Amino acid sequence: MSEFNFRQDAWPKIAIVAGEASGDLLGAALIAELKLRFPNAHFIGVAGPKMCSAGAETIEAMETLAVGGIVEVLLHLPKLLGLRKRLIKSCRDSRPDLFIGIDAPDFNLGLAKRIKSLGIPTVHYVSPSIWAWRPGRIKKIKAAIDHILLLLPFEKAIYDKEGVPSTYVGHPLADQMPLTVNVGNVRDVLSITPKAQVLAILPGSRQREVEALAPLFVQTVVKLAEQFPQLMLLVPFVTRETRLMFEQEIWRQNAQNLNWRLMFGHSHEAMMAADVVLLASGTAALEAMLAKRATVVAYRVADFTYKIIKRQYLLPYVSLPNIISKQYLVPEFLQQDASCDNLTLAVSNYLNDQELRARITEKFTELHMAMRCSAAERAAAAIELLLVKNSPC
């Protein structure tokens, strides 16, 4: 059984758990910044490839936690509970100086509460969407963590009101992605001609998402190809498993002769090179906003999961660009509304209207500027204060 094995010279010793690709990005930027402040810091937990490249060690594949939806979580519950038990035991035995949970709140907050009870300080990075549904979760957050790091500016007031220590840090992607996109340069790198019409497709980082959306997205592309026969299709993937699932769907629908380019990684480049982005709802919608690209969002979950969430949902939007701007900037299609006809119409409207795409780019640029806060630096500064406060020296 894998457990934490910190170096003898390590300080601070940090246990860290991320649950999916977006958390891997956040974790990698945070680890890099913390290592500037603490050269002997050692990070062990559940980490993705970017976090591992930044210096973390992982005792479990991050894909284990990449499960969403009520029904879906129940199916994986024994494995998730086993992992949580192992992590708690490892923290009890190795006594890290800090635990950082990155997103994945249903897993990480319960884990943080148990770790906090061991006398180990706990930090959570990324607020659950308590402003959208299940606002009562803030009591659970308060009981589980010593400090929460917030990505969205309006979240700070919510936590201050409840007396939960928090820091608004902004989003690292807003710092990393350019304010002005040179589409010509990006297309040169990807060997795409300047006049090509390009659609970037992001069907999700989780296997469950790809399974739910790949048939719909391929069907939509087949229909779009009737109107735009030269349309180039960029599809970046995080894992080989998700790429294989999508590729099998292409062949299942006899669409292999369309202008596909399946890619590993390079999702930001694919978005920036595109005229329009079609994606699964989630952090990718924020990334598309920061890429300044017209975007269409779709999502499907188990019907039972959707019915429960819909009854408790507080906002009229689900995608982050709409939530942040409080405007319906991005077309959203959920469950039965996520149909081939709806997606085809929304994407074709953008492809046919260059002025509309230009207005979206202008608005997204304004939102991007407002979110540039040197997020990783702010997050590391907040963690440094917590570590120093709890240092035995």
NUBA-631443 format. One record per residue (C-alpha): residue number from 1; residue in three letters; x negated, y, z. Coordinates in steps of 0.25 Angstrom, whole numbers. Layout:
! NUBA-631443
<baro nr="NUM" rest="ALA" X="X" Y="Y" Z="Z"/>
...
***
This chain:
! NUBA-631443
<baro nr="1" rest="MET" X="0" Y="0" Z="0"/>
<baro nr="2" rest="SER" X="-6" Y="13" Z="-4"/>
<baro nr="3" rest="GLU" X="-8" Y="24" Z="7"/>
<baro nr="4" rest="PHE" X="-15" Y="37" Z="8"/>
<baro nr="5" rest="ASN" X="-30" Y="36" Z="9"/>
<baro nr="6" rest="PHE" X="-35" Y="50" Z="12"/>
<baro nr="7" rest="ARG" X="-50" Y="53" Z="10"/>
<baro nr="8" rest="GLN" X="-57" Y="55" Z="24"/>
<baro nr="9" rest="ASP" X="-61" Y="69" Z="20"/>
<baro nr="10" rest="ALA" X="-48" Y="74" Z="16"/>
<baro nr="11" rest="TRP" X="-41" Y="86" Z="21"/>
<baro nr="12" rest="PRO" X="-30" Y="89" Z="19"/>
<baro nr="13" rest="LYS" X="-25" Y="75" Z="17"/>
<baro nr="14" rest="ILE" X="-12" Y="77" Z="9"/>
<baro nr="15" rest="ALA" X="-1" Y="67" Z="6"/>
<baro nr="16" rest="ILE" X="7" Y="71" Z="-6"/>
<baro nr="17" rest="VAL" X="18" Y="65" Z="-14"/>
<baro nr="18" rest="ALA" X="24" Y="69" Z="-27"/>
<baro nr="19" rest="GLY" X="36" Y="63" Z="-34"/>
<baro nr="20" rest="GLU" X="35" Y="66" Z="-49"/>
<baro nr="21" rest="ALA" X="28" Y="73" Z="-60"/>
<baro nr="22" rest="SER" X="32" Y="87" Z="-56"/>
<baro nr="23" rest="GLY" X="27" Y="84" Z="-42"/>
<baro nr="24" rest="ASP" X="14" Y="79" Z="-47"/>
<baro nr="25" rest="LEU" X="12" Y="93" Z="-54"/>
<baro nr="26" rest="LEU" X="15" Y="100" Z="-41"/>
<baro nr="27" rest="GLY" X="6" Y="91" Z="-33"/>
<baro nr="28" rest="ALA" X="-6" Y="92" Z="-43"/>
<baro nr="29" rest="ALA" X="-6" Y="107" Z="-42"/>
<baro nr="30" rest="LEU" X="-4" Y="107" Z="-27"/>
<baro nr="31" rest="ILE" X="-16" Y="97" Z="-25"/>
<baro nr="32" rest="ALA" X="-25" Y="105" Z="-34"/>
<baro nr="33" rest="GLU" X="-22" Y="118" Z="-26"/>
<baro nr="34" rest="LEU" X="-24" Y="111" Z="-12"/>
<baro nr="35" rest="LYS" X="-37" Y="105" Z="-16"/>
<baro nr="36" rest="LEU" X="-42" Y="119" Z="-19"/>
<baro nr="37" rest="ARG" X="-39" Y="122" Z="-4"/>
<baro nr="38" rest="PHE" X="-42" Y="108" Z="2"/>
<baro nr="39" rest="PRO" X="-53" Y="101" Z="-6"/>
<baro nr="40" rest="ASN" X="-53" Y="89" Z="3"/>
<baro nr="41" rest="ALA" X="-38" Y="87" Z="2"/>
<baro nr="42" rest="HIS" X="-33" Y="73" Z="-2"/>
<baro nr="43" rest="PHE" X="-19" Y="70" Z="-8"/>
<baro nr="44" rest="ILE" X="-13" Y="57" Z="-7"/>
<baro nr="45" rest="GLY" X="2" Y="52" Z="-10"/>
<baro nr="46" rest="VAL" X="11" Y="51" Z="-22"/>
<baro nr="47" rest="ALA" X="5" Y="59" Z="-33"/>
<baro nr="48" rest="GLY" X="6" Y="60" Z="-48"/>
<baro nr="49" rest="PRO" X="-5" Y="60" Z="-59"/>
<baro nr="50" rest="LYS" X="-7" Y="76" Z="-58"/>
<baro nr="51" rest="MET" X="-8" Y="75" Z="-43"/>
<baro nr="52" rest="CYS" X="-18" Y="64" Z="-44"/>
<baro nr="53" rest="SER" X="-26" Y="72" Z="-54"/>
<baro nr="54" rest="ALA" X="-26" Y="83" Z="-44"/>
<baro nr="55" rest="GLY" X="-32" Y="74" Z="-33"/>
<baro nr="56" rest="ALA" X="-20" Y="67" Z="-26"/>
<baro nr="57" rest="GLU" X="-20" Y="52" Z="-24"/>
<baro nr="58" rest="THR" X="-7" Y="44" Z="-26"/>
<baro nr="59" rest="ILE" X="-3" Y="31" Z="-19"/>
<baro nr="60" rest="GLU" X="10" Y="29" Z="-27"/>
<baro nr="61" rest="ALA" X="14" Y="33" Z="-41"/>
<baro nr="62" rest="MET" X="22" Y="46" Z="-41"/>
<baro nr="63" rest="GLU" X="32" Y="40" Z="-51"/>
<baro nr="64" rest="THR" X="37" Y="32" Z="-38"/>
<baro nr="65" rest="LEU" X="44" Y="45" Z="-33"/>
<baro nr="66" rest="ALA" X="48" Y="50" Z="-47"/>
<baro nr="67" rest="VAL" X="63" Y="45" Z="-44"/>
<baro nr="68" rest="GLY" X="75" Y="55" Z="-44"/>
<baro nr="69" rest="GLY" X="90" Y="53" Z="-42"/>
<baro nr="70" rest="ILE" X="97" Y="46" Z="-31"/>
<baro nr="71" rest="VAL" X="100" Y="33" Z="-38"/>
<baro nr="72" rest="GLU" X="86" Y="33" Z="-44"/>
<baro nr="73" rest="VAL" X="79" Y="35" Z="-30"/>
<baro nr="74" rest="LEU" X="88" Y="24" Z="-24"/>
<baro nr="75" rest="LEU" X="82" Y="14" Z="-34"/>
<baro nr="76" rest="HIS" X="68" Y="18" Z="-30"/>
<baro nr="77" rest="LEU" X="71" Y="19" Z="-15"/>
<baro nr="78" rest="PRO" X="63" Y="7" Z="-10"/>
<baro nr="79" rest="LYS" X="50" Y="11" Z="-17"/>
<baro nr="80" rest="LEU" X="52" Y="26" Z="-13"/>
<baro nr="81" rest="LEU" X="54" Y="22" Z="2"/>
<baro nr="82" rest="GLY" X="42" Y="13" Z="1"/>
<baro nr="83" rest="LEU" X="33" Y="24" Z="-4"/>
<baro nr="84" rest="ARG" X="38" Y="34" Z="6"/>
<baro nr="85" rest="LYS" X="35" Y="24" Z="17"/>
<baro nr="86" rest="ARG" X="20" Y="22" Z="12"/>
<baro nr="87" rest="LEU" X="18" Y="37" Z="11"/>
<baro nr="88" rest="ILE" X="23" Y="39" Z="26"/>
<baro nr="89" rest="LYS" X="14" Y="28" Z="31"/>
<baro nr="90" rest="SER" X="2" Y="34" Z="23"/>
<baro nr="91" rest="CYS" X="4" Y="47" Z="29"/>
<baro nr="92" rest="ARG" X="6" Y="41" Z="43"/>
<baro nr="93" rest="ASP" X="-8" Y="34" Z="41"/>
<baro nr="94" rest="SER" X="-16" Y="44" Z="34"/>
<baro nr="95" rest="ARG" X="-10" Y="57" Z="41"/>
<baro nr="96" rest="PRO" X="-11" Y="67" Z="29"/>
<baro nr="97" rest="ASP" X="-12" Y="82" Z="32"/>
<baro nr="98" rest="LEU" X="0" Y="85" Z="23"/>
<baro nr="99" rest="PHE" X="11" Y="78" Z="15"/>
<baro nr="100" rest="ILE" X="15" Y="85" Z="2"/>
<baro nr="101" rest="GLY" X="28" Y="80" Z="-5"/>
<baro nr="102" rest="ILE" X="30" Y="86" Z="-19"/>
<baro nr="103" rest="ASP" X="44" Y="86" Z="-24"/>
<baro nr="104" rest="ALA" X="51" Y="72" Z="-23"/>
<baro nr="105" rest="PRO" X="59" Y="77" Z="-11"/>
<baro nr="106" rest="ASP" X="68" Y="65" Z="-9"/>
<baro nr="107" rest="PHE" X="55" Y="57" Z="-7"/>
<baro nr="108" rest="ASN" X="45" Y="67" Z="-1"/>
<baro nr="109" rest="LEU" X="54" Y="74" Z="9"/>
<baro nr="110" rest="GLY" X="57" Y="61" Z="16"/>
<baro nr="111" rest="LEU" X="43" Y="57" Z="16"/>
<baro nr="112" rest="ALA" X="38" Y="71" Z="21"/>
<baro nr="113" rest="LYS" X="48" Y="70" Z="33"/>
<baro nr="114" rest="ARG" X="41" Y="57" Z="37"/>
<baro nr="115" rest="ILE" X="27" Y="62" Z="35"/>
<baro nr="116" rest="LYS" X="31" Y="75" Z="43"/>
<baro nr="117" rest="SER" X="35" Y="66" Z="54"/>
<baro nr="118" rest="LEU" X="21" Y="61" Z="55"/>
<baro nr="119" rest="GLY" X="16" Y="75" Z="58"/>
<baro nr="120" rest="ILE" X="11" Y="77" Z="43"/>
<baro nr="121" rest="PRO" X="14" Y="91" Z="37"/>
<baro nr="122" rest="THR" X="23" Y="90" Z="25"/>
<baro nr="123" rest="VAL" X="25" Y="98" Z="12"/>
<baro nr="124" rest="HIS" X="35" Y="97" Z="1"/>
<baro nr="125" rest="TYR" X="32" Y="103" Z="-12"/>
<baro nr="126" rest="VAL" X="44" Y="107" Z="-21"/>
<baro nr="127" rest="SER" X="58" Y="109" Z="-14"/>
<baro nr="128" rest="PRO" X="69" Y="100" Z="-17"/>
<baro nr="129" rest="SER" X="80" Y="107" Z="-24"/>
<baro nr="130" rest="ILE" X="88" Y="110" Z="-12"/>
<baro nr="131" rest="TRP" X="93" Y="122" Z="-19"/>
<baro nr="132" rest="ALA" X="100" Y="114" Z="-29"/>
<baro nr="133" rest="TRP" X="105" Y="102" Z="-21"/>
<baro nr="134" rest="ARG" X="105" Y="95" Z="-7"/>
<baro nr="135" rest="PRO" X="101" Y="108" Z="0"/>
<baro nr="136" rest="GLY" X="101" Y="101" Z="13"/>
<baro nr="137" rest="ARG" X="88" Y="94" Z="10"/>
<baro nr="138" rest="ILE" X="81" Y="106" Z="15"/>
<baro nr="139" rest="LYS" X="83" Y="101" Z="29"/>
<baro nr="140" rest="LYS" X="76" Y="88" Z="25"/>
<baro nr="141" rest="ILE" X="65" Y="96" Z="19"/>
<baro nr="142" rest="LYS" X="63" Y="104" Z="32"/>
<baro nr="143" rest="ALA" X="62" Y="91" Z="40"/>
<baro nr="144" rest="ALA" X="52" Y="85" Z="30"/>
<baro nr="145" rest="ILE" X="42" Y="96" Z="27"/>
<baro nr="146" rest="ASP" X="33" Y="106" Z="33"/>
<baro nr="147" rest="HIS" X="32" Y="115" Z="20"/>
<baro nr="148" rest="ILE" X="39" Y="115" Z="6"/>
<baro nr="149" rest="LEU" X="33" Y="121" Z="-6"/>
<baro nr="150" rest="LEU" X="43" Y="127" Z="-16"/>
<baro nr="151" rest="LEU" X="43" Y="129" Z="-31"/>
<baro nr="152" rest="LEU" X="55" Y="138" Z="-33"/>
<baro nr="153" rest="PRO" X="56" Y="152" Z="-28"/>
<baro nr="154" rest="PHE" X="70" Y="151" Z="-23"/>
<baro nr="155" rest="GLU" X="67" Y="139" Z="-14"/>
<baro nr="156" rest="LYS" X="59" Y="147" Z="-3"/>
<baro nr="157" rest="ALA" X="71" Y="154" Z="3"/>
<baro nr="158" rest="ILE" X="79" Y="141" Z="4"/>
<baro nr="159" rest="TYR" X="67" Y="135" Z="13"/>
<baro nr="160" rest="ASP" X="65" Y="148" Z="21"/>
<baro nr="161" rest="LYS" X="80" Y="148" Z="25"/>
<baro nr="162" rest="GLU" X="78" Y="134" Z="30"/>
<baro nr="163" rest="GLY" X="65" Y="136" Z="37"/>
<baro nr="164" rest="VAL" X="57" Y="127" Z="29"/>
<baro nr="165" rest="PRO" X="43" Y="131" Z="27"/>
<baro nr="166" rest="SER" X="41" Y="133" Z="12"/>
<baro nr="167" rest="THR" X="32" Y="140" Z="1"/>
<baro nr="168" rest="TYR" X="36" Y="144" Z="-13"/>
<baro nr="169" rest="VAL" X="25" Y="140" Z="-22"/>
<baro nr="170" rest="GLY" X="31" Y="141" Z="-36"/>
<baro nr="171" rest="HIS" X="29" Y="130" Z="-46"/>
<baro nr="172" rest="PRO" X="14" Y="126" Z="-50"/>
<baro nr="173" rest="LEU" X="19" Y="123" Z="-64"/>
<baro nr="174" rest="ALA" X="23" Y="138" Z="-65"/>
<baro nr="175" rest="ASP" X="8" Y="141" Z="-62"/>
<baro nr="176" rest="GLN" X="3" Y="130" Z="-71"/>
<baro nr="177" rest="MET" X="11" Y="133" Z="-84"/>
<baro nr="178" rest="PRO" X="8" Y="145" Z="-92"/>
<baro nr="179" rest="LEU" X="18" Y="157" Z="-92"/>
<baro nr="180" rest="THR" X="16" Y="159" Z="-107"/>
<baro nr="181" rest="VAL" X="16" Y="146" Z="-115"/>
<baro nr="182" rest="ASN" X="8" Y="146" Z="-128"/>
<baro nr="183" rest="VAL" X="16" Y="136" Z="-136"/>
<baro nr="184" rest="GLY" X="7" Y="136" Z="-148"/>
<baro nr="185" rest="ASN" X="-5" Y="132" Z="-139"/>
<baro nr="186" rest="VAL" X="3" Y="121" Z="-132"/>
<baro nr="187" rest="ARG" X="8" Y="116" Z="-145"/>
<baro nr="188" rest="ASP" X="-6" Y="116" Z="-151"/>
<baro nr="189" rest="VAL" X="-11" Y="107" Z="-139"/>
<baro nr="190" rest="LEU" X="0" Y="97" Z="-142"/>
<baro nr="191" rest="SER" X="-2" Y="98" Z="-157"/>
<baro nr="192" rest="ILE" X="12" Y="104" Z="-160"/>
<baro nr="193" rest="THR" X="14" Y="113" Z="-171"/>
<baro nr="194" rest="PRO" X="19" Y="127" Z="-167"/>
<baro nr="195" rest="LYS" X="32" Y="126" Z="-175"/>
<baro nr="196" rest="ALA" X="36" Y="113" Z="-170"/>
<baro nr="197" rest="GLN" X="49" Y="112" Z="-162"/>
<baro nr="198" rest="VAL" X="46" Y="104" Z="-149"/>
<baro nr="199" rest="LEU" X="54" Y="98" Z="-139"/>
<baro nr="200" rest="ALA" X="48" Y="94" Z="-126"/>
<baro nr="201" rest="ILE" X="55" Y="82" Z="-118"/>
<baro nr="202" rest="LEU" X="53" Y="79" Z="-104"/>
<baro nr="203" rest="PRO" X="62" Y="68" Z="-100"/>
<baro nr="204" rest="GLY" X="57" Y="67" Z="-85"/>
<baro nr="205" rest="SER" X="45" Y="62" Z="-77"/>
<baro nr="206" rest="ARG" X="53" Y="51" Z="-70"/>
<baro nr="207" rest="GLN" X="56" Y="38" Z="-77"/>
<baro nr="208" rest="ARG" X="71" Y="39" Z="-72"/>
<baro nr="209" rest="GLU" X="72" Y="53" Z="-79"/>
<baro nr="210" rest="VAL" X="66" Y="48" Z="-92"/>
<baro nr="211" rest="GLU" X="75" Y="36" Z="-92"/>
<baro nr="212" rest="ALA" X="87" Y="45" Z="-90"/>
<baro nr="213" rest="LEU" X="83" Y="56" Z="-100"/>
<baro nr="214" rest="ALA" X="75" Y="49" Z="-111"/>
<baro nr="215" rest="PRO" X="87" Y="43" Z="-119"/>
<baro nr="216" rest="LEU" X="94" Y="57" Z="-119"/>
<baro nr="217" rest="PHE" X="81" Y="65" Z="-122"/>
<baro nr="218" rest="VAL" X="78" Y="56" Z="-134"/>
<baro nr="219" rest="GLN" X="92" Y="56" Z="-139"/>
<baro nr="220" rest="THR" X="92" Y="71" Z="-138"/>
<baro nr="221" rest="VAL" X="79" Y="72" Z="-146"/>
<baro nr="222" rest="VAL" X="84" Y="63" Z="-157"/>
<baro nr="223" rest="LYS" X="96" Y="72" Z="-159"/>
<baro nr="224" rest="LEU" X="87" Y="85" Z="-158"/>
<baro nr="225" rest="ALA" X="79" Y="78" Z="-169"/>
<baro nr="226" rest="GLU" X="91" Y="79" Z="-179"/>
<baro nr="227" rest="GLN" X="90" Y="94" Z="-178"/>
<baro nr="228" rest="PHE" X="75" Y="96" Z="-175"/>
<baro nr="229" rest="PRO" X="68" Y="85" Z="-183"/>
<baro nr="230" rest="GLN" X="54" Y="90" Z="-181"/>
<baro nr="231" rest="LEU" X="56" Y="92" Z="-166"/>
<baro nr="232" rest="MET" X="44" Y="88" Z="-158"/>
<baro nr="233" rest="LEU" X="46" Y="81" Z="-145"/>
<baro nr="234" rest="LEU" X="36" Y="82" Z="-134"/>
<baro nr="235" rest="VAL" X="39" Y="72" Z="-122"/>
<baro nr="236" rest="PRO" X="29" Y="72" Z="-111"/>
<baro nr="237" rest="PHE" X="29" Y="61" Z="-100"/>
<baro nr="238" rest="VAL" X="23" Y="59" Z="-86"/>
<baro nr="239" rest="THR" X="22" Y="44" Z="-86"/>
<baro nr="240" rest="ARG" X="20" Y="33" Z="-96"/>
<baro nr="241" rest="GLU" X="33" Y="27" Z="-91"/>
<baro nr="242" rest="THR" X="42" Y="39" Z="-94"/>
<baro nr="243" rest="ARG" X="35" Y="40" Z="-108"/>
<baro nr="244" rest="LEU" X="38" Y="25" Z="-111"/>
<baro nr="245" rest="MET" X="53" Y="27" Z="-107"/>
<baro nr="246" rest="PHE" X="55" Y="39" Z="-116"/>
<baro nr="247" rest="GLU" X="47" Y="33" Z="-128"/>
<baro nr="248" rest="GLN" X="56" Y="20" Z="-127"/>
<baro nr="249" rest="GLU" X="68" Y="29" Z="-127"/>
<baro nr="250" rest="ILE" X="63" Y="36" Z="-140"/>
<baro nr="251" rest="TRP" X="62" Y="22" Z="-147"/>
<baro nr="252" rest="ARG" X="75" Y="18" Z="-141"/>
<baro nr="253" rest="GLN" X="82" Y="30" Z="-148"/>
<baro nr="254" rest="ASN" X="74" Y="28" Z="-161"/>
<baro nr="255" rest="ALA" X="68" Y="42" Z="-159"/>
<baro nr="256" rest="GLN" X="53" Y="38" Z="-161"/>
<baro nr="257" rest="ASN" X="52" Y="45" Z="-174"/>
<baro nr="258" rest="LEU" X="55" Y="59" Z="-168"/>
<baro nr="259" rest="ASN" X="43" Y="69" Z="-165"/>
<baro nr="260" rest="TRP" X="40" Y="64" Z="-151"/>
<baro nr="261" rest="ARG" X="27" Y="67" Z="-143"/>
<baro nr="262" rest="LEU" X="27" Y="59" Z="-130"/>
<baro nr="263" rest="MET" X="17" Y="64" Z="-121"/>
<baro nr="264" rest="PHE" X="10" Y="61" Z="-107"/>
<baro nr="265" rest="GLY" X="10" Y="74" Z="-99"/>
<baro nr="266" rest="HIS" X="9" Y="88" Z="-105"/>
<baro nr="267" rest="SER" X="23" Y="91" Z="-102"/>
<baro nr="268" rest="HIS" X="20" Y="106" Z="-100"/>
<baro nr="269" rest="GLU" X="14" Y="106" Z="-114"/>
<baro nr="270" rest="ALA" X="25" Y="99" Z="-120"/>
<baro nr="271" rest="MET" X="35" Y="109" Z="-114"/>
<baro nr="272" rest="MET" X="27" Y="121" Z="-118"/>
<baro nr="273" rest="ALA" X="25" Y="116" Z="-133"/>
<baro nr="274" rest="ALA" X="40" Y="113" Z="-134"/>
<baro nr="275" rest="ASP" X="52" Y="122" Z="-139"/>
<baro nr="276" rest="VAL" X="61" Y="115" Z="-129"/>
<baro nr="277" rest="VAL" X="60" Y="106" Z="-118"/>
<baro nr="278" rest="LEU" X="70" Y="95" Z="-114"/>
<baro nr="279" rest="LEU" X="68" Y="89" Z="-101"/>
<baro nr="280" rest="ALA" X="73" Y="81" Z="-88"/>
<baro nr="281" rest="SER" X="77" Y="91" Z="-77"/>
<baro nr="282" rest="GLY" X="66" Y="93" Z="-67"/>
<baro nr="283" rest="THR" X="53" Y="100" Z="-65"/>
<baro nr="284" rest="ALA" X="51" Y="98" Z="-80"/>
<baro nr="285" rest="ALA" X="61" Y="109" Z="-82"/>
<baro nr="286" rest="LEU" X="53" Y="119" Z="-74"/>
<baro nr="287" rest="GLU" X="41" Y="115" Z="-82"/>
<baro nr="288" rest="ALA" X="48" Y="118" Z="-95"/>
<baro nr="289" rest="MET" X="52" Y="131" Z="-89"/>
<baro nr="290" rest="LEU" X="38" Y="134" Z="-86"/>
<baro nr="291" rest="ALA" X="34" Y="130" Z="-100"/>
<baro nr="292" rest="LYS" X="45" Y="141" Z="-105"/>
<baro nr="293" rest="ARG" X="52" Y="131" Z="-114"/>
<baro nr="294" rest="ALA" X="67" Y="130" Z="-117"/>
<baro nr="295" rest="THR" X="72" Y="118" Z="-109"/>
<baro nr="296" rest="VAL" X="83" Y="108" Z="-108"/>
<baro nr="297" rest="VAL" X="85" Y="99" Z="-96"/>
<baro nr="298" rest="ALA" X="92" Y="86" Z="-94"/>
<baro nr="299" rest="TYR" X="93" Y="76" Z="-83"/>
<baro nr="300" rest="ARG" X="100" Y="63" Z="-80"/>
<baro nr="301" rest="VAL" X="101" Y="55" Z="-67"/>
<baro nr="302" rest="ALA" X="109" Y="44" Z="-61"/>
<baro nr="303" rest="ASP" X="124" Y="48" Z="-61"/>
<baro nr="304" rest="PHE" X="125" Y="46" Z="-46"/>
<baro nr="305" rest="THR" X="113" Y="54" Z="-44"/>
<baro nr="306" rest="TYR" X="118" Y="65" Z="-52"/>
<baro nr="307" rest="LYS" X="132" Y="66" Z="-45"/>
<baro nr="308" rest="ILE" X="126" Y="67" Z="-32"/>
<baro nr="309" rest="ILE" X="116" Y="78" Z="-36"/>
<baro nr="310" rest="LYS" X="127" Y="86" Z="-44"/>
<baro nr="311" rest="ARG" X="136" Y="86" Z="-31"/>
<baro nr="312" rest="GLN" X="125" Y="93" Z="-23"/>
<baro nr="313" rest="TYR" X="118" Y="101" Z="-33"/>
<baro nr="314" rest="LEU" X="119" Y="116" Z="-30"/>
<baro nr="315" rest="LEU" X="114" Y="123" Z="-43"/>
<baro nr="316" rest="PRO" X="119" Y="124" Z="-57"/>
<baro nr="317" rest="TYR" X="105" Y="120" Z="-63"/>
<baro nr="318" rest="VAL" X="96" Y="108" Z="-62"/>
<baro nr="319" rest="SER" X="83" Y="113" Z="-70"/>
<baro nr="320" rest="LEU" X="73" Y="121" Z="-63"/>
<baro nr="321" rest="PRO" X="72" Y="133" Z="-73"/>
<baro nr="322" rest="ASN" X="87" Y="135" Z="-71"/>
<baro nr="323" rest="ILE" X="86" Y="134" Z="-56"/>
<baro nr="324" rest="ILE" X="75" Y="144" Z="-55"/>
<baro nr="325" rest="SER" X="81" Y="154" Z="-65"/>
<baro nr="326" rest="LYS" X="95" Y="152" Z="-60"/>
<baro nr="327" rest="GLN" X="99" Y="152" Z="-75"/>
<baro nr="328" rest="TYR" X="103" Y="141" Z="-85"/>
<baro nr="329" rest="LEU" X="90" Y="142" Z="-93"/>
<baro nr="330" rest="VAL" X="88" Y="127" Z="-95"/>
<baro nr="331" rest="PRO" X="100" Y="118" Z="-101"/>
<baro nr="332" rest="GLU" X="102" Y="107" Z="-91"/>
<baro nr="333" rest="PHE" X="109" Y="94" Z="-95"/>
<baro nr="334" rest="LEU" X="112" Y="84" Z="-83"/>
<baro nr="335" rest="GLN" X="118" Y="70" Z="-83"/>
<baro nr="336" rest="GLN" X="129" Y="69" Z="-94"/>
<baro nr="337" rest="ASP" X="126" Y="83" Z="-99"/>
<baro nr="338" rest="ALA" X="112" Y="78" Z="-103"/>
<baro nr="339" rest="SER" X="116" Y="73" Z="-116"/>
<baro nr="340" rest="CYS" X="110" Y="72" Z="-130"/>
<baro nr="341" rest="ASP" X="119" Y="83" Z="-136"/>
<baro nr="342" rest="ASN" X="117" Y="93" Z="-124"/>
<baro nr="343" rest="LEU" X="102" Y="91" Z="-124"/>
<baro nr="344" rest="THR" X="101" Y="92" Z="-140"/>
<baro nr="345" rest="LEU" X="109" Y="105" Z="-140"/>
<baro nr="346" rest="ALA" X="101" Y="111" Z="-129"/>
<baro nr="347" rest="VAL" X="87" Y="108" Z="-135"/>
<baro nr="348" rest="SER" X="92" Y="112" Z="-149"/>
<baro nr="349" rest="ASN" X="97" Y="125" Z="-144"/>
<baro nr="350" rest="TYR" X="83" Y="128" Z="-139"/>
<baro nr="351" rest="LEU" X="76" Y="123" Z="-151"/>
<baro nr="352" rest="ASN" X="84" Y="131" Z="-161"/>
<baro nr="353" rest="ASP" X="83" Y="144" Z="-153"/>
<baro nr="354" rest="GLN" X="69" Y="150" Z="-151"/>
<baro nr="355" rest="GLU" X="75" Y="163" Z="-145"/>
<baro nr="356" rest="LEU" X="82" Y="155" Z="-134"/>
<baro nr="357" rest="ARG" X="69" Y="147" Z="-131"/>
<baro nr="358" rest="ALA" X="61" Y="161" Z="-130"/>
<baro nr="359" rest="ARG" X="71" Y="166" Z="-120"/>
<baro nr="360" rest="ILE" X="69" Y="153" Z="-111"/>
<baro nr="361" rest="THR" X="54" Y="155" Z="-112"/>
<baro nr="362" rest="GLU" X="55" Y="169" Z="-107"/>
<baro nr="363" rest="LYS" X="64" Y="165" Z="-95"/>
<baro nr="364" rest="PHE" X="55" Y="154" Z="-92"/>
<baro nr="365" rest="THR" X="43" Y="162" Z="-92"/>
<baro nr="366" rest="GLU" X="50" Y="172" Z="-82"/>
<baro nr="367" rest="LEU" X="53" Y="160" Z="-73"/>
<baro nr="368" rest="HIS" X="39" Y="154" Z="-74"/>
<baro nr="369" rest="MET" X="33" Y="168" Z="-70"/>
<baro nr="370" rest="ALA" X="41" Y="168" Z="-57"/>
<baro nr="371" rest="MET" X="36" Y="154" Z="-53"/>
<baro nr="372" rest="ARG" X="21" Y="156" Z="-54"/>
<baro nr="373" rest="CYS" X="16" Y="156" Z="-40"/>
<baro nr="374" rest="SER" X="3" Y="148" Z="-40"/>
<baro nr="375" rest="ALA" X="12" Y="137" Z="-34"/>
<baro nr="376" rest="ALA" X="1" Y="126" Z="-31"/>
<baro nr="377" rest="GLU" X="-8" Y="137" Z="-24"/>
<baro nr="378" rest="ARG" X="4" Y="141" Z="-15"/>
<baro nr="379" rest="ALA" X="8" Y="127" Z="-12"/>
<baro nr="380" rest="ALA" X="-6" Y="124" Z="-8"/>
<baro nr="381" rest="ALA" X="-7" Y="136" Z="1"/>
<baro nr="382" rest="ALA" X="6" Y="132" Z="8"/>
<baro nr="383" rest="ILE" X="0" Y="118" Z="10"/>
<baro nr="384" rest="GLU" X="-13" Y="124" Z="15"/>
<baro nr="385" rest="LEU" X="-6" Y="132" Z="26"/>
<baro nr="386" rest="LEU" X="1" Y="119" Z="30"/>
<baro nr="387" rest="LEU" X="-12" Y="111" Z="31"/>
<baro nr="388" rest="VAL" X="-20" Y="121" Z="38"/>
<baro nr="389" rest="LYS" X="-8" Y="123" Z="48"/>
<baro nr="390" rest="ASN" X="-8" Y="108" Z="51"/>
<baro nr="391" rest="SER" X="-23" Y="105" Z="50"/>
<baro nr="392" rest="PRO" X="-29" Y="99" Z="63"/>
<baro nr="393" rest="CYS" X="-42" Y="108" Z="61"/>
***
